[in-house]
Amino acid sequence: MSTTATGPPTITEYEVEQVERANASGRTPVVFVHGLWLLPNSWDRWTELFEQAGYAAVTPGWPDDPETVEEAKAHPEVFAQQRGPDRRPRRVGDPAARRQARCDRPFLRRPAHGDPRAPGGSAVPLFQAAAANLNPWTEVKADTKNPERGPLLIISGEEDHTVPWAIANASYKREKRNEGVTEIVKMPSRGHALTIDSGWREVADSALQFVRRFTGGQ
């Protein structure tokens, strides 16, 4: 996605092509949303797996996402109404702590110090999360009682110190109040990078099996 000087973020040509391809395929779309410090291509292995399983993968970027990590570091200043799939998509996203910013507290304390090119993404979500408890209109507030929410699977790494099990389980308990299906899985001996490290396939297979249960077993 990109932003304009006079309006909201606009969809990129690449994202338009992905959405059009998904719509034309007639397959159930699966939208992969990357986390902080990552880019859409961090999902490449996942999208290949889901495509082979019969789904249409869509990997949108955040507003003004660069194409490569090198470009992100060279131009950090770029981080600052699109048509979606015709069919309701399934969503897969990196883990993030609700109203937490534990791993980035030093950056939050001294945002003006250090090289702003160090992170490969925008720091805005960190400030939003850090100030969430003081902001009644916070952007990170989730409507856990939304009756239109689809099935939800939370996958947590046993050794994740960024979003530890206690936080993931607390999110599960909140979401469990929803009428929709809510499940949680703890991956033994896995950390916060469980979607991109050497054991990514086990995590991806768990997510794929969950999606299949609610999409007719594609």
C-alpha positions as CSV (number, residue, x, y, z in Angstrom):
1,M,0.0,0.0,0.0
2,S,1.1,3.6,-0.5
3,T,-0.1,7.0,0.9
4,T,-0.9,10.2,-0.9
5,A,-0.4,13.8,0.3
6,T,-4.1,14.4,0.2
7,G,-5.8,11.2,1.0
8,P,-5.8,7.8,2.7
9,P,-3.6,4.8,1.8
10,T,-4.2,3.5,-1.7
11,I,-3.7,0.0,-2.9
12,T,-0.6,-0.7,-5.0
13,E,-0.6,-2.3,-8.5
14,Y,0.8,-5.5,-7.1
15,E,-1.9,-5.7,-4.5
16,V,-4.6,-5.0,-7.2
17,E,-3.2,-7.9,-9.2
18,Q,-3.3,-10.2,-6.2
19,V,-6.9,-9.3,-5.4
20,E,-8.0,-9.7,-9.0
21,R,-6.2,-13.0,-9.3
22,A,-7.9,-14.2,-6.1
23,N,-11.3,-13.1,-7.3
24,A,-10.8,-14.7,-10.7
25,S,-9.7,-18.0,-9.3
26,G,-13.0,-18.6,-7.4
27,R,-10.8,-19.9,-4.5
28,T,-11.2,-18.9,-0.9
29,P,-8.7,-16.1,-0.3
30,V,-6.3,-16.2,2.6
31,V,-4.9,-12.8,3.6
32,F,-1.4,-12.9,5.2
33,V,-0.7,-9.8,7.4
34,H,3.0,-9.4,8.4
35,G,4.2,-8.0,11.7
36,L,6.6,-5.3,12.7
37,W,10.0,-5.3,11.2
38,L,8.9,-7.7,8.4
39,L,7.7,-7.3,4.8
40,P,5.1,-9.2,2.8
41,N,7.7,-11.5,1.3
42,S,8.2,-13.0,4.8
43,W,5.1,-15.1,4.0
44,D,6.5,-16.5,0.7
45,R,6.8,-20.1,2.0
46,W,3.4,-19.9,3.7
47,T,1.7,-18.6,0.5
48,E,3.2,-21.4,-1.6
49,L,1.9,-24.0,0.9
50,F,-1.6,-22.5,1.0
51,E,-1.7,-22.0,-2.8
52,Q,-0.9,-25.7,-3.2
53,A,-3.7,-26.5,-0.8
54,G,-6.2,-24.7,-3.1
55,Y,-6.4,-21.3,-1.6
56,A,-5.7,-17.9,-3.1
57,A,-3.0,-16.1,-1.1
58,V,-3.0,-12.3,-0.7
59,T,-0.1,-10.5,1.0
60,P,-0.8,-6.8,1.4
61,G,1.8,-4.5,2.8
62,W,1.4,-1.8,5.4
63,P,1.1,1.8,4.1
64,D,4.2,2.6,2.1
65,D,5.9,-0.7,2.6
66,P,9.1,-0.9,0.6
67,E,9.8,-3.9,-1.5
68,T,13.0,-5.0,0.3
69,V,14.6,-4.7,3.7
70,E,17.5,-2.8,2.1
71,E,15.1,-0.2,0.8
72,A,13.4,0.0,4.2
73,K,16.6,0.8,5.9
74,A,17.7,3.3,3.2
75,H,14.4,5.2,3.3
76,P,12.7,4.9,6.7
77,E,10.8,8.1,6.1
78,V,8.3,6.3,3.9
79,F,6.7,4.6,6.8
80,A,4.3,6.8,8.0
81,Q,-9.6,2.9,-0.1
82,Q,-9.0,-0.2,-1.6
83,R,-11.2,-2.9,-3.2
84,G,-11.0,-6.2,-1.3
85,P,-11.6,-9.8,-2.3
86,D,-15.2,-10.7,-3.4
87,R,-15.3,-13.6,-1.0
88,R,-14.8,-13.2,2.7
89,P,-11.1,-13.9,3.3
90,R,-9.4,-15.9,6.0
91,R,-6.6,-14.0,7.8
92,V,-3.2,-15.1,9.0
93,G,-1.1,-12.7,11.0
94,D,2.1,-12.5,13.0
95,P,1.7,-12.6,16.8
96,A,1.5,-9.3,18.6
97,A,0.8,-8.4,22.2
98,R,-2.4,-6.5,22.8
99,R,-1.5,-3.3,24.5
100,Q,2.1,-4.5,25.0
101,A,5.4,-3.3,23.7
102,R,7.8,-5.1,25.9
103,C,10.5,-5.9,23.4
104,D,10.8,-2.3,22.3
105,R,10.8,-0.4,25.5
106,P,14.2,1.1,25.0
107,F,13.2,2.5,21.6
108,L,10.0,3.9,23.1
109,R,11.9,5.6,25.9
110,R,14.3,7.3,23.6
111,P,12.8,7.4,20.1
112,A,14.9,10.4,19.0
113,H,18.2,8.6,19.8
114,G,19.9,6.0,17.6
115,D,19.6,5.4,13.9
116,P,15.9,5.5,12.7
117,R,16.9,3.3,9.8
118,A,17.5,0.4,12.1
119,P,14.0,-1.0,12.1
120,G,12.6,-2.5,8.9
121,G,9.2,-1.0,9.5
122,S,7.1,1.8,11.0
123,A,7.4,2.4,14.8
124,V,3.9,4.0,14.9
125,P,2.2,0.7,16.2
126,L,4.6,0.6,19.1
127,F,3.6,4.1,20.3
128,Q,-0.1,3.2,19.7
129,A,0.3,0.1,21.9
130,A,2.3,1.8,24.6
131,A,-0.3,4.6,25.0
132,A,-3.3,2.3,24.6
133,N,-4.2,2.1,28.3
134,L,-4.3,5.9,28.4
135,N,-6.3,6.4,25.2
136,P,-10.0,5.5,25.2
137,W,-10.1,5.8,21.4
138,T,-7.0,3.6,20.9
139,E,-6.5,2.1,17.5
140,V,-5.4,-1.2,19.1
141,K,-8.8,-1.9,20.8
142,A,-10.4,-5.1,19.6
143,D,-14.1,-5.8,19.6
144,T,-14.0,-9.3,21.1
145,K,-17.8,-9.6,21.0
146,N,-18.2,-8.9,17.3
147,P,-20.9,-11.5,16.2
148,E,-19.5,-11.5,12.6
149,R,-16.0,-12.6,13.7
150,G,-15.0,-15.9,12.1
151,P,-13.2,-18.8,13.7
152,L,-10.0,-17.8,15.5
153,L,-6.9,-19.8,16.2
154,I,-4.1,-18.3,18.4
155,I,-0.7,-20.0,18.1
156,S,1.8,-19.2,20.8
157,G,5.5,-20.2,21.1
158,E,6.4,-21.8,24.5
159,E,9.6,-19.7,24.6
160,D,8.2,-16.5,23.2
161,H,9.4,-13.7,25.5
162,T,7.9,-10.9,23.3
163,V,4.3,-12.2,23.5
164,P,4.6,-14.8,26.2
165,W,2.1,-17.6,26.8
166,A,0.4,-15.7,29.6
167,I,-0.5,-12.8,27.2
168,A,-1.6,-15.2,24.4
169,N,-3.7,-17.2,26.9
170,A,-5.3,-14.0,28.3
171,S,-6.2,-13.0,24.7
172,Y,-7.7,-16.5,24.2
173,K,-9.9,-16.1,27.3
174,R,-11.2,-12.7,26.2
175,E,-11.9,-14.0,22.7
176,K,-13.5,-17.1,24.1
177,R,-16.5,-15.0,25.2
178,N,-17.3,-14.6,21.5
179,E,-19.9,-16.9,20.0
180,G,-17.5,-17.9,17.3
181,V,-15.0,-20.8,17.5
182,T,-11.8,-19.8,19.5
183,E,-8.9,-22.1,19.9
184,I,-5.3,-21.8,21.2
185,V,-2.2,-23.9,20.5
186,K,1.2,-23.8,22.3
187,M,4.2,-24.7,20.2
188,P,6.9,-26.4,22.4
189,S,10.4,-24.9,22.4
190,R,9.4,-22.1,19.9
191,G,10.0,-18.4,20.2
192,H,8.5,-15.2,18.7
193,A,9.8,-15.9,15.2
194,L,7.9,-19.1,14.9
195,T,6.3,-18.1,11.6
196,I,9.7,-17.5,9.9
197,D,12.3,-19.7,11.7
198,S,13.4,-23.2,10.7
199,G,10.3,-24.7,12.2
200,W,7.8,-22.6,10.3
201,R,6.3,-25.5,8.5
202,E,4.8,-27.0,11.7
203,V,3.2,-23.7,12.5
204,A,1.9,-23.3,8.9
205,D,0.5,-26.8,8.9
206,S,-1.4,-26.1,12.1
207,A,-2.9,-22.9,10.6
208,L,-3.7,-24.7,7.3
209,Q,-5.5,-27.5,9.1
210,F,-7.6,-25.0,11.1
211,V,-8.5,-23.0,8.0
212,R,-9.5,-26.2,6.2
213,R,-11.9,-27.2,8.9
214,F,-14.0,-24.1,8.2
215,T,-13.7,-23.8,4.4
216,G,-15.0,-27.1,3.2
217,G,-11.7,-28.9,3.3
218,Q,-10.0,-27.4,0.2
